[in-house]
Amino acid sequence: MKAAVLRGPETIRTETVDDPSVPDDGVVIRVRACGICGSDIHVYKAGEPVGTVFGHEFSGDVVEVGKNVKGVEVGERVTAVGFRPCGKCFWCVRGKSHRCSDMALTGYQLPGAMAEYVAVPIAIPDRTVFKLPDEMTYEDGATVEPLSISLFSVKRGQPKESDTVAVLGLGVIGLNAILVLKALGVSRILASGRRPSRLEAAGLCGAHLVIDAAKEDALAAIMDATGGMGVDCVVECAGSPVTFEQAVEMAKGGGSILLVGIFEEPLLWDPRKVIAKNLNLIGCLGGNFPGAIELIRSGKAVTRHFVTHRFSLDEAGEAFRVQHKDKDAIKVMIIP
């Protein structure tokens, strides 16, 4: 089969590789759509480990089912989350492998879905493999994973309808966070980003104020918009030392900062203001696939508009270049 393979810093080549074998506890899926994630770009820039086949935002058709799998049938349209627990860590030996601290993930340690076929090691209905409702397209299905992250993360902050919430960083996770906040009925959503296409998208998603951080001070704009009071919650999706410091400054006393963005380097920060303001710093790593699917199915979250570019597997190298470099790109999708 064809697959997009990492061969060095910012180098993706489409190659012929072996078809995946069906795991006893898993399934093989014929990939119909796969998105490029911001996390993929971090690894793509570093260029290692060489041989990585990315792809964890995907959907497709089940074509093979392992002998131990129940409740998943050949021909079903699905999206999935792929992982293989280590079997040895604190959590695994206590029967909680879903919390494994040394988990192998599809698209990183395990071959991902930027290929014609992908193997999902453990197939459990409504836990790792999820049927797509008839209302959803394959591209909708490939947007479930990032929406699930935003849904999980926003709910960690337990926002109230009366809250004012700031979203810093308008990649797909940040834009999805706006959709989730809107669906939850949050009264005021303030958003800050840099790329014009994403600023426009933030307004379409329901942000009440959109700040171009390339042209104005986002902290000053948000403090001005709140009469100097700040916000109840900050959803930090940029993974930048600058936006982290802004989040600490703009959060009200007793407020929350949701750490969602991936930081490429360690933070050097002074915790005294966090302590003085009694802020809650909440790490966010997880997803809610059933909730995300329902948001899309019901029309409460429309994610297909984020797909700005589509490429074939043979064009995977160009697809990554566009996702990384093109200022108009929001979500680049590979259609095998």
C-alpha positions as CSV (number, residue, x, y, z in Angstrom):
1,M,0.0,0.0,0.0
2,K,1.0,3.7,-0.3
3,A,1.9,5.6,2.9
4,A,3.4,9.0,3.7
5,V,6.7,8.5,5.5
6,L,8.8,11.0,7.4
7,R,12.4,10.9,6.0
8,G,14.0,13.9,7.7
9,P,13.3,17.5,8.8
10,E,10.3,18.8,6.8
11,T,10.7,15.8,4.4
12,I,7.7,13.5,3.7
13,R,7.8,10.9,0.9
14,T,5.0,8.8,-0.4
15,E,6.3,5.2,-0.4
16,T,5.1,1.6,-0.9
17,V,5.0,-0.2,2.4
18,D,3.5,-3.5,3.7
19,D,-0.2,-3.7,4.3
20,P,-1.0,-3.9,8.0
21,S,-2.0,-7.2,9.5
22,V,-5.2,-7.4,11.5
23,P,-4.5,-7.6,15.3
24,D,-6.3,-10.3,17.2
25,D,-7.9,-7.6,19.4
26,G,-8.2,-4.9,16.7
27,V,-9.3,-4.0,13.2
28,V,-8.0,-2.8,9.9
29,I,-9.6,0.3,8.4
30,R,-9.5,1.5,4.8
31,V,-8.7,5.2,5.3
32,R,-11.0,7.6,3.5
33,A,-9.8,10.9,5.1
34,C,-7.0,11.9,7.4
35,G,-6.1,15.4,8.8
36,I,-2.7,16.8,9.5
37,C,-2.5,17.8,13.2
38,G,-0.4,20.5,14.8
39,S,1.3,17.8,16.8
40,D,2.4,16.2,13.6
41,I,4.0,19.5,12.5
42,H,6.1,19.5,15.6
43,V,7.6,16.1,14.8
44,Y,7.7,16.9,11.0
45,K,9.9,20.0,11.8
46,A,12.3,17.9,14.0
47,G,12.5,15.2,11.3
48,E,12.6,12.2,13.7
49,P,12.0,9.5,14.3
50,V,12.7,8.7,10.7
51,G,10.1,6.3,9.3
52,T,7.1,7.7,11.1
53,V,3.8,7.4,9.4
54,F,1.6,10.1,10.8
55,G,-2.2,10.1,11.0
56,H,-4.4,10.0,14.1
57,E,-7.3,12.2,12.8
58,F,-9.0,9.8,10.4
59,S,-12.1,8.0,9.3
60,G,-12.8,5.1,7.0
61,D,-14.4,1.7,6.5
62,V,-13.7,-1.4,8.5
63,V,-12.2,-4.1,6.2
64,E,-10.9,-6.7,8.6
65,V,-11.8,-7.6,12.2
66,G,-9.6,-9.5,14.6
67,K,-10.7,-12.8,16.0
68,N,-11.2,-11.5,19.6
69,V,-13.2,-8.4,18.6
70,K,-17.0,-8.2,19.2
71,G,-19.4,-5.5,18.2
72,V,-17.5,-4.1,15.2
73,E,-18.4,-5.3,11.7
74,V,-16.8,-5.2,8.3
75,G,-18.2,-2.4,6.2
76,E,-19.0,0.0,9.1
77,R,-18.1,3.6,8.6
78,V,-16.0,4.6,11.6
79,T,-13.5,6.9,13.2
80,A,-11.1,5.5,15.8
81,V,-8.5,6.2,18.4
82,G,-5.5,3.9,18.2
83,F,-3.2,3.0,21.2
84,R,-1.3,0.0,22.6
85,P,-0.7,0.0,26.4
86,C,2.7,-1.2,27.7
87,G,1.2,-3.8,30.0
88,K,3.9,-3.1,32.7
89,C,3.3,0.3,34.2
90,F,1.5,1.2,37.4
91,W,-1.8,1.6,35.7
92,C,-1.6,-1.4,33.4
93,V,-0.9,-3.9,36.2
94,R,-4.0,-2.6,38.0
95,G,-6.2,-3.2,35.0
96,K,-6.5,0.4,33.9
97,S,-4.6,0.2,30.6
98,H,-6.5,3.2,29.2
99,R,-4.3,5.3,31.7
100,C,-1.1,3.7,30.6
101,S,1.9,6.0,31.2
102,D,4.0,4.5,28.4
103,M,1.4,4.1,25.7
104,A,2.2,3.6,22.0
105,L,0.0,5.8,19.9
106,T,-1.2,5.5,16.3
107,G,0.5,8.0,14.1
108,Y,3.6,8.2,16.2
109,Q,4.9,4.9,17.8
110,L,2.5,2.9,15.6
111,P,1.9,3.4,11.9
112,G,-0.8,6.0,11.3
113,A,-3.6,6.7,8.9
114,M,-1.7,8.7,6.2
115,A,-1.8,5.5,4.3
116,E,-4.4,3.5,2.4
117,Y,-5.0,1.3,5.4
118,V,-4.4,1.6,9.2
119,A,-4.5,-1.0,11.9
120,V,-6.2,-0.1,15.2
121,P,-4.6,-2.4,17.9
122,I,-7.6,-2.5,20.3
123,A,-11.1,-2.3,18.9
124,I,-13.8,-1.7,21.5
125,P,-17.1,-0.2,20.3
126,D,-17.8,3.3,21.6
127,R,-14.4,3.3,23.4
128,T,-11.8,3.1,20.7
129,V,-13.9,2.6,17.5
130,F,-16.9,4.8,16.9
131,K,-19.6,4.4,14.1
132,L,-20.2,7.5,12.1
133,P,-23.9,8.6,11.9
134,D,-25.4,8.8,8.4
135,E,-25.5,12.6,8.7
136,M,-21.7,12.7,8.9
137,T,-19.2,12.5,5.9
138,Y,-15.8,10.9,6.0
139,E,-14.3,14.3,6.3
140,D,-16.6,15.1,9.2
141,G,-15.3,11.9,10.8
142,A,-11.7,12.9,10.4
143,T,-12.5,16.1,12.4
144,V,-13.9,14.3,15.4
145,E,-10.5,13.7,17.1
146,P,-9.5,17.4,17.4
147,L,-13.0,18.4,18.4
148,S,-12.9,15.7,21.0
149,I,-9.8,17.3,22.5
150,S,-11.3,20.7,22.7
151,L,-14.5,19.3,24.2
152,F,-12.6,17.4,26.9
153,S,-10.4,20.4,27.6
154,V,-13.1,23.0,27.8
155,K,-15.2,20.8,30.1
156,R,-12.2,20.5,32.4
157,G,-12.7,24.2,33.2
158,Q,-16.4,23.7,34.0
159,P,-17.4,27.1,32.4
160,K,-20.7,28.6,33.4
161,E,-23.1,30.3,31.0
162,S,-22.4,33.6,32.8
163,D,-18.6,33.3,32.3
164,T,-16.3,35.3,30.0
165,V,-13.8,33.0,28.5
166,A,-10.7,33.9,26.4
167,V,-9.2,31.5,23.8
168,L,-5.6,32.2,23.0
169,G,-4.3,30.6,19.8
170,L,-6.6,29.9,16.8
171,G,-5.4,26.7,15.3
172,V,-8.0,24.0,14.9
173,I,-8.0,23.2,18.6
174,G,-8.6,26.8,19.5
175,L,-11.4,27.2,16.9
176,N,-13.0,24.0,18.1
177,A,-12.8,25.4,21.7
178,I,-14.9,28.3,20.5
179,L,-17.4,26.0,19.0
180,V,-17.6,24.0,22.3
181,L,-18.0,27.2,24.4
182,K,-20.7,28.4,22.1
183,A,-22.5,25.0,22.3
184,L,-22.3,25.2,26.1
185,G,-24.0,28.6,26.1
186,V,-21.0,30.6,27.5
187,S,-22.1,34.2,27.4
188,R,-18.9,35.9,26.1
189,I,-16.0,34.4,24.2
190,L,-12.9,36.5,23.4
191,A,-10.4,35.1,20.9
192,S,-6.9,36.0,20.0
193,G,-4.8,34.8,17.1
194,R,-2.6,35.9,14.2
195,R,-3.5,34.4,10.9
196,P,-6.2,36.3,9.0
197,S,-8.0,33.1,7.8
198,R,-8.2,31.9,11.4
199,L,-9.3,35.2,12.8
200,E,-12.2,35.2,10.3
201,A,-13.0,31.6,11.2
202,A,-13.1,32.5,14.9
203,G,-15.8,35.1,14.2
204,L,-17.8,32.5,12.2
205,C,-17.5,30.1,15.1
206,G,-19.1,32.5,17.5
207,A,-16.4,34.5,19.2
208,H,-17.8,37.9,20.4
209,L,-14.5,39.6,20.1
210,V,-11.6,38.6,17.8
211,I,-8.2,40.2,18.3
212,D,-5.4,40.2,15.8
213,A,-2.4,39.6,18.0
214,A,-0.1,40.4,15.1
215,K,-1.4,44.0,15.2
216,E,-2.4,44.7,18.8
217,D,-1.6,43.7,22.3
218,A,-4.0,40.9,23.1
219,L,-3.7,41.3,26.9
220,A,-4.5,45.0,26.7
221,A,-7.4,44.4,24.3
222,I,-9.0,41.7,26.6
223,M,-8.5,43.7,29.8
224,D,-10.1,46.7,28.0
225,A,-13.0,44.6,26.8
226,T,-13.6,43.4,30.4
227,G,-13.3,46.8,32.0
228,G,-10.1,45.7,33.6
229,M,-11.7,42.7,35.4
230,G,-10.2,40.0,33.2
231,V,-11.8,36.7,32.3
232,D,-13.1,33.8,34.3
233,C,-11.2,31.2,32.2
234,V,-8.4,31.2,29.7
235,V,-8.1,28.4,27.1
236,E,-4.4,28.5,26.2
237,C,-4.1,26.8,22.8
238,A,-1.0,28.5,21.4
239,G,1.7,26.7,23.5
240,S,3.7,29.9,23.7
241,P,5.5,31.5,26.7
242,V,4.0,34.8,25.7
243,T,0.5,33.6,25.7
244,F,1.0,31.7,29.0
245,E,2.2,34.9,30.6
246,Q,-0.8,36.8,29.1
247,A,-3.1,34.1,30.5
248,V,-1.8,34.6,34.0
249,E,-2.3,38.3,33.7
250,M,-5.8,38.3,32.2
251,A,-7.3,35.6,34.4
252,K,-9.5,36.9,37.3
253,G,-8.6,36.0,40.8
254,G,-9.8,32.4,41.4
255,G,-10.1,31.8,37.7
256,S,-8.8,29.0,35.6
257,I,-6.2,28.5,32.9
258,L,-6.6,25.5,30.7
259,L,-3.2,24.4,29.3
260,V,-4.1,22.8,26.0
261,G,-1.4,23.9,23.5
262,I,1.8,21.9,23.1
263,F,4.8,23.9,24.3
264,E,8.0,23.2,22.2
265,E,10.3,24.3,25.1
266,P,10.1,24.5,28.9
267,L,8.5,27.5,30.4
268,L,10.4,29.9,32.7
269,W,7.8,31.6,34.8
270,D,7.3,33.2,38.2
271,P,4.6,31.3,40.1
272,R,4.0,34.2,42.6
273,K,1.1,35.8,40.6
274,V,-0.6,32.4,40.2
275,I,-0.4,31.9,43.9
276,A,-1.5,35.4,44.8
277,K,-4.5,35.2,42.5
278,N,-5.5,31.7,43.6
279,L,-5.5,30.6,39.9
280,N,-6.2,27.1,38.8
281,L,-3.8,25.7,36.3
282,I,-5.4,22.7,34.6
283,G,-3.5,20.4,32.3
284,C,-5.6,19.1,29.5
285,L,-4.8,15.9,27.6
286,G,-7.6,13.6,26.6
287,G,-10.6,13.4,24.3
288,N,-14.4,12.8,24.2
289,F,-15.2,11.1,21.0
290,P,-18.9,10.3,21.7
291,G,-19.5,13.9,22.7
292,A,-17.7,15.3,19.7
293,I,-19.6,13.0,17.3
294,E,-22.9,14.2,18.8
295,L,-22.0,17.9,18.5
296,I,-21.3,17.4,14.8
297,R,-24.3,15.1,14.1
298,S,-26.6,17.6,15.8
299,G,-25.2,20.6,13.9
300,K,-24.1,22.3,17.2
301,A,-20.5,22.2,15.9
302,V,-19.8,22.5,12.2
303,T,-16.1,21.5,11.7
304,R,-16.1,20.8,7.9
305,H,-15.5,24.5,7.2
306,F,-12.0,24.3,8.7
307,V,-10.9,22.0,5.9
308,T,-9.2,24.5,3.6
309,H,-7.0,22.2,1.5
310,R,-7.2,18.6,0.2
311,F,-4.4,16.4,-1.2
312,S,-3.9,12.9,-2.3
313,L,-1.4,10.5,-0.7
314,D,1.0,11.1,-3.6
315,E,0.9,14.8,-2.7
316,A,1.6,14.3,1.0
317,G,4.8,16.2,1.0
318,E,3.1,19.2,-0.4
319,A,0.2,18.8,2.0
320,F,2.6,19.1,5.0
321,R,4.3,22.1,3.5
322,V,1.0,23.8,3.1
323,Q,-0.1,23.0,6.6
324,H,3.2,24.3,8.0
325,K,3.8,27.3,5.8
326,D,0.6,28.5,4.1
327,K,-1.0,31.3,6.1
328,D,-4.4,30.5,4.6
329,A,-4.3,26.9,5.8
330,I,-6.5,25.9,8.7
331,K,-7.0,22.1,8.3
332,V,-5.2,20.2,5.5
333,M,-6.8,16.9,4.7
334,I,-5.2,13.9,2.9
335,I,-7.7,11.8,0.9
336,P,-6.0,8.4,0.2
